[in-house]
Amino acid sequence: MSSDYQKYSDEDDLAEKLEGFKNKYAEFDLNDQGEIDLMGLKRMMEKLGVPKTHLELKKMIVEVTGGSSNTINYRDFVKMMLGKRSAVLKLVLIFEDKANGSPCKPEGPPPKRDIASLP
């Protein structure tokens, strides 16, 4: 397991979750560049039944990447899905999973973070 995911090693079914993320990610990596661009994100949101304007999509990408990129790479996607950031996209994907009847474990409140630990 790479050190990147080490901090999530207490996450239940980590390998299984990562596999699910990889499949979800690949589905919307339209140009097979290893990144989800604005059009990939647009298609993802439409498929989820929550179409967004270009402005909203750009805001989502900024939220996920912290403004460092105009595409979402896999590492950012996984960090977002594992809860480091409370991105709109994560909430939508979780909602989609619930709508699809996937079993969902109840989660406790997120750990408290002090300002210094924020990215």
N, C-alpha and C positions, 0 to 999 in steps of 0.2 A: 504494500500500500504506500503510495507516495506521501511525502510529508504534508503535502497540501491538504490531504483528506484526513490526516492524523487527528486534527482537532475535532473531527466529526466522528471519530471511531466509537464514541459511546452512542451514536445514533443507531436505532434498531434497523436491522436488515439493510445495512449500508450498501453492500454489494448489489443487492436487489434494487435498491433505490437508484443507485448509479446506473444500473442497466436500463431502468425505466427512463431516466433522464436522457440517457444516450439515444434511446429510440425516439423519444419526443423531440430531442434536439435535431437529430438527423432528418426527421420528417419536415422540419422547417428550414434546414440549411439548403436553400433552394439551389445555390450555385456550387454546392459541394466544396466550398472554400474553407469550411471549418468555422464559419461565422454566420450568424443570423443577421441579415441586413434589414433595412426598412421594409422592403417588399416581403421578405420572409416573415417578418413580424406582423405586417399587415394581413398576410394570408392566414397566419396563426390565429389572430384575433377574429378574423371573419369566420374561420372554421369553428371557433369556440362560440360563435354567435354574439360576439361583442365587438363589432367593427369600430375602429377608432379613426379619428382624423390624422393627417400627417403630423400635425403639431402634437397631438397626444402620443403618437407613436415615438416621435423624437424625444418627448419628455420621458417616456418609459425607458428608452435606450440610455438616456442620460442617467436616469435613476439606477439602472442596473450597472452601468460602467463607471459611474461617478464622473461622467463627462470626458473620460479619457479616450473614447472611441465612438464612432457612429455605427458600429456593428457590435453584436453581443457574441463574444467568443464562448467556447464550451466551459472554460474555467469560470467565467463570470456567471454563466447560466447555472452551473452546479452550485456555486457559492450562494446565488440568489435562492435556488430551490431548497438549499439546506438551511435557509433562514438567516443568513448573515445580513441580508437586506430585505426589507418588507416591500418588495416591488409589487406593483399592480399585477404584473405578469404572473408572478408566483400565485397570487390570490386567485387569479383567473384559472390557472392550471389546476389548482387545488379544487376549485369549484367544479371544473370540468370532471375531475376524477370522481367527486362526490356524485355529480349528475349521472355519471356512468355506472354508479353503484359499486365502485371499488370499495373494499373495506377500509375504513379509516380509523386509526387509533386516536382516541382523544389525547390531546397534548396539553401539558401543563402550561402555566404562564411562561413566557420567555424569560430567560435569565436576565437579571438587572445588569445594565452596562453603565459604567461611568463614562463621562465625556471623553476621557483620555484614551479609552480603548476603541473608540470609533475609528473606522478606516479614514 
